[in-house]
Amino acid sequence: MKKSQILKVSLAAILALAICTPGFSFKLGGKELVRNGGGTRTKYFMDVYYATLYVPQELKGAGDTQILEANQPMSIQLSIKSSKVTKDKFVSSIKEAFAQSAKAGYATGDSQAYLDAFNNVTINVGDTVSNNFDGKATTVIYTSKGQNTTLVTIKGIQFKKAFFGIFISSKPIQDSLKKSLLGK
């Protein structure tokens, strides 16, 4: 293994550990983001992914509507935990979740652009999907084996509201996950 490959793998491992560390923070859209909460998405008694919500300090501990409506940088990161998660299952689940978010009042016309971004992705245990809203657009970064790939950037706050609504709206994908992401 070349030194550059070892360095990339080492940096990816350090970043993965840092993301799971409660005190970890990073900058996005000119704001320092802090970990608001995190929890495991389960389905059929199986851990699917670990989700972490990062918000600006002033939104830490805020309620669901305040976070959803905020036009400030924030991020939801999904770390894949199960080998049963395939691209097709992930896309299907997120498609259903967008419909649920719409029922909660957070619809978007851009959900298909998000789903299509995964067309050439192979999902593996340990991969991460970072959904980063910088105040203007949501950029989706897929990390696999230490390699970051920007899948899509979708402009506007409405998509951010719909995507974050999947997890913390009045009709979330999983109630216990919502509570964990909100730090409750």
C-alpha positions as CSV (number, residue, x, y, z in Angstrom):
1,M,0.0,0.0,0.0
2,K,1.4,3.4,-1.0
3,K,2.0,6.1,1.7
4,S,-0.7,8.3,0.1
5,Q,-3.3,5.5,0.4
6,I,-2.3,4.8,4.0
7,L,-2.7,8.5,4.7
8,K,-6.1,8.7,3.1
9,V,-7.3,5.6,4.9
10,S,-5.9,6.9,8.2
11,L,-7.6,10.3,7.7
12,A,-10.9,8.7,6.9
13,A,-10.7,6.6,10.0
14,I,-9.9,9.7,12.1
15,L,-12.8,11.6,10.6
16,A,-15.2,8.6,11.2
17,L,-14.1,8.5,14.8
18,A,-14.4,12.2,15.2
19,I,-18.0,12.3,13.7
20,C,-19.1,9.7,16.3
21,T,-17.5,11.7,19.1
22,P,-20.0,13.8,21.0
23,G,-17.8,16.9,21.2
24,F,-16.9,16.9,17.5
25,S,-17.7,20.0,15.5
26,F,-17.0,21.3,12.0
27,K,-17.6,24.4,9.8
28,L,-20.2,24.6,7.1
29,G,-21.5,27.7,5.4
30,G,-19.3,29.9,7.6
31,K,-20.8,28.5,10.8
32,E,-19.4,26.1,13.4
33,L,-21.7,23.1,13.7
34,V,-22.1,21.0,16.9
35,R,-23.6,17.6,17.4
36,N,-27.2,18.0,18.4
37,G,-28.0,14.3,18.7
38,G,-27.6,10.9,17.1
39,G,-29.4,7.6,17.0
40,T,-29.8,4.3,15.2
41,R,-32.4,3.7,12.5
42,T,-33.8,0.2,13.1
43,K,-36.1,-1.8,10.9
44,Y,-37.3,-5.3,11.6
45,F,-35.1,-5.4,14.7
46,M,-32.0,-4.7,12.7
47,D,-29.7,-1.6,12.9
48,V,-29.8,0.0,9.5
49,Y,-27.7,3.2,9.9
50,Y,-26.6,5.6,12.6
51,A,-27.8,9.2,12.0
52,T,-26.2,12.3,13.5
53,L,-27.7,15.8,13.4
54,Y,-25.3,18.8,13.5
55,V,-26.6,22.3,14.0
56,P,-25.2,25.8,14.8
57,Q,-24.7,26.2,18.6
58,E,-27.7,28.6,18.8
59,L,-30.0,25.8,17.6
60,K,-28.6,23.0,19.8
61,G,-31.4,21.6,21.8
62,A,-34.1,23.5,19.7
63,G,-37.4,21.9,18.8
64,D,-38.1,20.1,15.5
65,T,-40.0,23.0,13.9
66,Q,-37.3,25.6,14.8
67,I,-34.6,23.4,13.2
68,L,-36.7,22.5,10.2
69,E,-37.6,26.2,9.5
70,A,-34.1,27.6,10.2
71,N,-32.2,28.9,7.1
72,Q,-28.9,28.1,8.7
73,P,-26.2,25.6,7.9
74,M,-26.8,22.1,9.3
75,S,-26.0,18.5,8.5
76,I,-27.5,15.0,8.8
77,Q,-25.0,12.2,8.4
78,L,-26.0,8.6,7.9
79,S,-23.4,5.9,8.7
80,I,-24.4,2.5,7.2
81,K,-24.5,-0.3,9.8
82,S,-26.0,-3.3,8.0
83,S,-24.9,-5.3,5.0
84,K,-28.6,-5.7,4.2
85,V,-28.7,-2.1,3.0
86,T,-28.5,-2.0,-0.7
87,K,-28.7,1.0,-3.0
88,D,-32.2,-0.1,-4.1
89,K,-33.4,-0.6,-0.5
90,F,-31.9,2.7,0.5
91,V,-33.5,4.6,-2.4
92,S,-36.9,3.0,-1.9
93,S,-36.8,3.8,1.8
94,I,-35.9,7.4,1.3
95,K,-38.5,7.7,-1.4
96,E,-41.2,6.6,1.0
97,A,-39.7,8.9,3.7
98,F,-40.0,11.9,1.3
99,A,-43.7,11.1,0.9
100,Q,-44.1,10.9,4.7
101,S,-42.3,14.2,5.1
102,A,-44.6,15.8,2.5
103,K,-47.6,14.6,4.6
104,A,-46.1,16.6,7.5
105,G,-46.0,19.7,5.3
106,Y,-42.5,19.5,3.9
107,A,-42.9,18.6,0.3
108,T,-40.2,19.1,-2.4
109,G,-40.1,18.8,-6.2
110,D,-36.4,17.8,-5.9
111,S,-36.7,14.4,-4.2
112,Q,-36.1,12.5,-7.5
113,A,-32.8,14.4,-8.1
114,Y,-31.7,13.2,-4.6
115,L,-32.8,9.6,-5.4
116,D,-31.2,9.6,-8.9
117,A,-27.9,10.7,-7.4
118,F,-27.5,7.1,-6.0
119,N,-27.8,5.4,-9.4
120,N,-24.1,4.5,-9.6
121,V,-23.5,3.9,-5.9
122,T,-22.8,0.6,-4.2
123,I,-23.6,0.8,-0.5
124,N,-21.3,-0.9,2.0
125,V,-21.2,-1.2,5.8
126,G,-19.2,1.7,7.1
127,D,-20.1,4.1,4.2
128,T,-21.4,7.5,5.1
129,V,-24.0,9.8,3.4
130,S,-23.4,13.4,4.5
131,N,-26.3,15.7,3.7
132,N,-24.9,19.2,4.2
133,F,-27.1,22.3,4.0
134,D,-24.9,25.4,3.8
135,G,-27.7,28.0,4.0
136,K,-28.2,28.0,0.2
137,A,-28.1,24.4,-1.0
138,T,-27.8,20.8,0.2
139,T,-24.8,18.9,-0.9
140,V,-24.8,15.2,-0.6
141,I,-21.4,13.6,-0.1
142,Y,-20.9,9.8,-0.2
143,T,-17.9,8.4,1.6
144,S,-16.8,4.9,0.9
145,K,-13.4,3.4,1.8
146,G,-12.0,6.9,2.6
147,Q,-13.1,8.3,-0.8
148,N,-15.5,11.3,-0.8
149,T,-17.8,11.7,-3.8
150,T,-20.1,14.6,-4.2
151,L,-23.3,13.0,-5.6
152,V,-25.6,16.1,-6.0
153,T,-26.1,19.7,-4.9
154,I,-29.8,20.8,-4.6
155,K,-30.4,24.5,-4.2
156,G,-32.9,26.0,-1.8
157,I,-34.3,25.7,1.6
158,Q,-37.4,23.7,0.6
159,F,-35.4,20.6,-0.2
160,K,-33.5,21.0,3.1
161,K,-36.8,21.1,5.0
162,A,-38.1,18.1,3.2
163,F,-35.0,16.0,3.7
164,F,-34.6,17.0,7.4
165,G,-38.3,16.5,7.8
166,I,-37.7,12.8,7.0
167,F,-36.1,12.5,10.4
168,I,-37.5,15.3,12.7
169,S,-40.9,16.4,11.3
170,S,-44.2,15.5,12.9
171,K,-44.2,12.4,10.8
172,P,-40.6,11.1,11.1
173,I,-39.3,7.9,9.6
174,Q,-38.9,6.6,13.3
175,D,-40.1,8.3,16.5
176,S,-37.2,7.1,18.6
177,L,-34.7,8.3,16.1
178,K,-36.3,11.7,16.0
179,K,-36.0,12.0,19.8
180,S,-32.4,10.9,19.7
181,L,-31.5,13.4,16.9
182,L,-33.2,16.2,18.9
183,G,-31.2,15.2,22.0
184,K,-34.2,14.2,24.0
